[in-house]
Amino acid sequence: MSYIGSFALLVALGLSVYSFVAGILALAREGPGSERLGETARRAGVATFAAVLLASVVLVTAAFQDDFSNSYIFHHSNRDLSAPYKFAVLWSGQEGSLLFWSLLLGTYGFVLRIRHKTDQRLFAYASVIIAAVQVFFLLLLNFAAHPFAMMQGSLPADGNGLNPLLQYPEMVIHPPMLYLGYVGFTIPFAFALGALIMKYPGEKWIHITRRWTMVTWAFLTVGIFLGAHWAYAVLGWGGYWGWDPVENASLMPWLTGTAFLHSVMMQEKRGMLKMWNIWLVFATFWLAILGTFLTRSGIISSVHAFAQSSIGTWFAWFLALSFATFVFFFVRNKSHLRSEHKLESLVSRESSFLFNNLLLLLACFTVLWGTWFPKISEWVEDSKITVGPPFYNKVAVPVALLLLLLTAVGPLLAWRKTSLDSLKRNFLWPTYGSVAVGVAMIIFGVRPWNDISYFYSLMAAMLAMLVGLTVLSEFVRGGRVIAGKSGQGLLGAMLHLWHRNTRRYGGYIVHFGVAVVIIGILGAPFNKEAEREMGYGDKMSIGPYTLVCRSFTQEDKPNYGSEWAIIDVFKGDRQITTMYPERRFYKASQQTQTIPQIHPTISEDFLLVKDLYLVYEGVNQDSGHPIIKAHLNPLVPWIWIGLIVMVFGTVTALVPNAAPVRVSAPVRAEPAPVGAGD
Amino acid sequence: MLLIVAVTSLMGAGDESTRFNDLGHRMMCVCGCSQILLECNHVGCGYSDKMRAELVAALDRGDSDDLTLQAFVQKYGTTVIAAPTATGFNRVAWIMPFLALGVGVAGTVVIVRAWKNRPAAAPSGVARVAGTELDRFRRQAREETEEDFGAATESKDKRQ
């Protein structure tokens, strides 16, 4: 079986090399032969996908068949592993995840290549660039991180098993989402570089890649949040973001990708920021590869990095080569990227995008700097230091607050120039609402001058309110204009408004989702925790809740043995739930893992929703009683609700616009299309 | 209002943060888990319990924050501190983000000025327009890219 996989990978490498070389030759030559050559290159690219898919199927089949003659399967699976995790074996280790990366790139490339008639020449350039990236990954798979390496010596009876941390349902979803995001940014990059190389006239390439970019961004967003939720629900430390290098690696391309999604609108609408955009899309692609380099080279220690290996050198070379290639074409063709318009006013949508980009890039730089500084310090001073959460909280949080302010302000600014009157009119009520929130919080006892974290919470609450109100006011004002003209109800008019410009109003919904996420985060300074050993009937209090240990027991399952406690949760005299914090011992890997229990108190406190989070920490060897740690994390569920809103906003932004309906005004004047801008 | 109720009602919950919490969150567990000392929850972690006990003992002795941190650095090495100190080369860690902000703002200002002063290049293959024709295009662009709804309704009012 493994031989088929190995052969498929070799064939895939050959096909991708052909797709790359023949694609270049076809683009470089003129004449009838070049068209046929280009077509063979395209088909080779499509066939690469088929070959990589075959290799992936072989690897997953080997996992399901418990084929421990395959070294990768031996190290990442075992007989009693349940079916979903056997499927997840594909991306659970170094070699498999690289194969998965190659598969996703092949899939994206396949979709791109079968849609080549949209613009054959531009797609041919993009196809060649994707083939070049694919060649790199297939070289890695064939010569540095082979997923079909065979076990030496006698055949083992069982495998080492999957890392217990990965045996969680989200782990079946989180990596694919994240990888779809990482890999997906190769597509806009390929189009951008292709457009630069061929000096593509106009901005059509942006229209072609718009959906790719948004979908990719959405995947990366979901991947990051699922990762945060996984950390929250599995690692058992009560938090969701630890500024670990691997987390940072996913955040960096997200920040530049978000900057690109905004600034690309300036290029579409005004023909501005062309050079900037092409750098942004390259940076996003490059940072995605850099993140992979960080997690796989072992150069920076991380709680969930892959094992140190030699493939870091391969990635370093690829990063250098891709940078050099990009800079070469940029320098050669940059005259093609001159701006078509000039900035007319500092108080305009354009300038808000500029500052939005500045802040997003600053946030990205801060994360990059913090991630690399331990290594820099080691090189300079030969002393190891840690750059952990306190650094990021001090440096990145203020930047995030400024970004939130721009999220509120930006949508209310008009393209080209905004009059002071218009600004006042648009901002008045959202500002009143925001200030009212701040004043009320201080009246009710928030003392931001006592603690910086309270200050941040106050500011975040005010700005989140500002974002929410500006989004709402945009919908209401636009809805009123339509309702006034068409006689529809306000809600119907707002729906109509969204359908006329889905991208714009979908974007506003995403902004609203960001505000909701921020509400979830701002509860962090108010977290509480308690810990105690709990025998039968023992009680522990946390916040308004009393935890009573009803029992504790053990259980043996094929894949793991477990110890767990049964904890009744009371609020006052009323029992609200029963929770079962657990600790498992995985037999194959001989590793222990806690399984925290989370109860969102949404049914008791919808507004003040908080997570009651219990961890089975261990057993007191003398008494045999379990030690239970309880966290009470306010507002956290809003983070996940905010993500749903963000995804909903992105999906609505992808819906095609309805044809603008022109309604007759009661006067002679031409009807003004509503919601035509972004 | 949701926000006010939510956050203010939580206030009483979080204000009993102690020096133990503060110092415990300024240090890392050294077991290799890359977690803050007070957040390390590894079952059977050989370090965090011991380190927490040492922290409690230092506070009981009345050691100052600096002295306590210094003692931990001497025992566990510099990586025990969760963020770079503001001394020596480590200052660079704190300075660089703000330097980047300064450079970024200055760069943005330079770009904005250059844009405002530079005549825009016409898109390739498109003839330049000027005079009344340019005004007409501008008016059309303004209407089609909306400005804002207030402005749209305002101009409609004016026309009326």
Contacts between the chains, C-beta under 8 A, distances in Angstrom:
chain1	res1	chain2	res2	distance
A	201	B	124	6.1
A	201	B	125	6.3
A	202	B	123	7.4
A	235	B	41	7.7
A	236	B	41	4.9
A	237	B	35	5.8
A	237	B	39	4.3
A	237	B	40	7.1
A	237	B	41	5.1
A	238	B	39	6.8
A	238	B	41	8.0
A	239	B	39	6.5
A	242	B	34	7.2
A	242	B	35	6.6
A	242	B	36	7.8
A	242	B	39	7.9
A	244	B	34	5.9
A	269	B	145	6.5
A	271	B	123	6.1
A	272	B	115	7.8
A	301	B	32	7.9
A	301	B	34	6.9
A	302	B	34	6.5
A	303	B	33	6.0
A	303	B	34	4.3
A	303	B	35	7.3
A	336	B	124	7.8
A	338	B	121	4.6
A	339	B	115	7.1
A	339	B	120	6.5
A	339	B	121	6.8
A	340	B	120	5.8
A	340	B	121	6.1
A	340	B	122	6.9
A	340	B	123	4.8
A	341	B	120	4.7
A	342	B	115	4.7
A	342	B	116	6.2
A	342	B	118	5.9
A	342	B	119	7.1
A	342	B	120	4.6
A	343	B	112	5.7
A	343	B	115	4.1
A	343	B	116	5.6
A	344	B	116	7.6
A	346	B	112	6.6
A	351	B	112	6.8
A	354	B	108	5.6
A	354	B	111	7.4
A	354	B	112	7.0
A	355	B	108	6.9
A	358	B	104	4.8
A	358	B	105	7.0
A	358	B	108	5.4
A	361	B	104	6.9
A	362	B	97	7.0
A	362	B	100	5.8
A	362	B	101	5.5
A	362	B	104	5.7
A	365	B	97	6.9
A	365	B	100	5.0
A	366	B	97	4.5
A	366	B	100	7.5
A	369	B	93	7.3
A	369	B	96	5.5
A	369	B	97	6.4
A	369	B	100	7.8
A	370	B	93	7.4
A	373	B	84	6.8
A	373	B	92	8.0
A	373	B	93	4.9
A	377	B	84	7.5
A	377	B	89	6.4
A	377	B	90	6.8
A	377	B	93	7.6
A	380	B	89	5.6
A	381	B	88	7.3
A	381	B	89	5.1
A	383	B	78	5.7
A	384	B	77	7.2
A	384	B	78	6.2
A	384	B	79	5.1
A	385	B	78	5.3
A	385	B	79	6.3
A	385	B	81	7.2
A	385	B	84	5.6
A	385	B	90	6.4
A	386	B	28	5.4
A	386	B	78	7.9
A	386	B	79	4.8
A	386	B	80	7.5
A	386	B	81	6.3
A	386	B	82	5.7
A	386	B	83	7.3
A	387	B	83	6.5
A	387	B	84	6.1
A	387	B	93	6.5
A	388	B	28	6.0
A	388	B	34	7.8
A	388	B	36	6.7
A	388	B	82	3.8
A	388	B	83	5.9
A	389	B	25	8.0
A	389	B	36	6.3
A	389	B	82	6.6
A	389	B	83	7.9
A	390	B	25	7.2
A	390	B	26	6.1
A	390	B	82	5.0
A	390	B	83	3.9
A	391	B	82	7.7
A	391	B	83	4.1
A	391	B	84	6.5
A	391	B	93	6.9
A	391	B	94	7.9
A	394	B	83	7.5
A	395	B	94	7.5
A	395	B	97	4.8
A	399	B	97	8.0
A	399	B	101	7.9
A	412	B	148	7.2
A	414	B	145	8.0
A	414	B	146	7.5
A	414	B	147	4.1
A	414	B	148	5.2
A	414	B	151	6.8
A	415	B	145	4.9
A	415	B	147	7.2
A	416	B	142	7.4
A	416	B	145	7.9
A	418	B	147	7.8
A	418	B	148	7.7
A	419	B	151	7.7
A	422	B	147	7.5
A	422	B	148	5.9
A	422	B	150	5.7
A	422	B	151	5.7
A	425	B	150	5.3
A	426	B	148	6.5
A	426	B	150	6.5
A	437	B	3	5.6
A	437	B	4	5.7
A	440	B	4	4.4
A	440	B	8	7.4
A	441	B	3	8.0
A	441	B	4	5.7
A	441	B	7	5.8
A	441	B	8	5.6
A	444	B	4	6.6
A	444	B	8	3.4
A	444	B	11	7.2
A	445	B	8	6.0
A	445	B	11	4.9
A	445	B	12	7.6
A	446	B	7	6.5
A	446	B	8	6.1
A	446	B	11	5.8
A	450	B	15	7.9
A	451	B	15	8.0
A	451	B	17	7.8
A	457	B	7	6.3
A	458	B	7	7.8
A	461	B	3	5.0
A	461	B	4	7.9
A	461	B	7	5.6
A	464	B	3	7.0
A	465	B	3	5.9
A	474	B	149	7.9
A	477	B	148	7.8
A	477	B	149	4.6
A	477	B	150	6.6
A	478	B	149	5.1
A	480	B	149	7.8
A	481	B	149	5.0
A	481	B	152	6.5
A	481	B	153	5.8
A	519	B	3	6.4
A	519	B	6	7.4
A	522	B	7	6.9
A	523	B	6	7.6
A	523	B	7	7.5
A	523	B	10	6.4
A	525	B	14	5.6
A	526	B	7	7.8
A	526	B	10	3.9
A	526	B	11	7.1
A	526	B	13	5.0
A	526	B	14	3.8
A	527	B	14	7.0
A	528	B	13	5.4
A	528	B	14	6.9
A	543	B	13	6.2
A	583	B	43	6.3
A	592	B	43	4.9
A	592	B	44	6.9
A	593	B	43	7.9
A	594	B	41	6.8
A	594	B	43	6.1
A	607	B	2	5.1
A	607	B	5	5.5
A	607	B	6	5.7
A	608	B	5	6.9
A	608	B	6	5.2
A	608	B	9	5.7
A	608	B	10	7.3
A	615	B	41	6.0
A	617	B	41	6.5
A	617	B	43	6.8
A	618	B	43	5.3
A	618	B	44	7.0
A	629	B	41	6.9
A	632	B	13	7.4
A	634	B	6	7.4
A	634	B	10	4.9
A	634	B	13	7.2
A	635	B	6	6.1
A	635	B	10	7.7
A	665	B	156	6.7
A	667	B	156	7.6
A	667	B	159	6.2
A	667	B	160	5.3
A	668	B	159	7.9
A	669	B	156	6.2
A	669	B	159	4.3
A	669	B	160	7.6
A	670	B	143	7.7
A	672	B	143	5.4
A	672	B	146	7.4
A	672	B	152	4.6
A	672	B	155	7.3
A	672	B	156	6.8
A	673	B	143	7.1
A	673	B	144	6.2
A	673	B	146	7.2
A	674	B	146	6.9
A	674	B	149	6.8
A	674	B	152	6.9
A	675	B	146	6.6
A	676	B	144	5.1
A	676	B	145	6.2
A	676	B	146	5.2
A	677	B	144	7.6
A	677	B	145	4.0
A	677	B	146	4.5
A	677	B	147	8.0
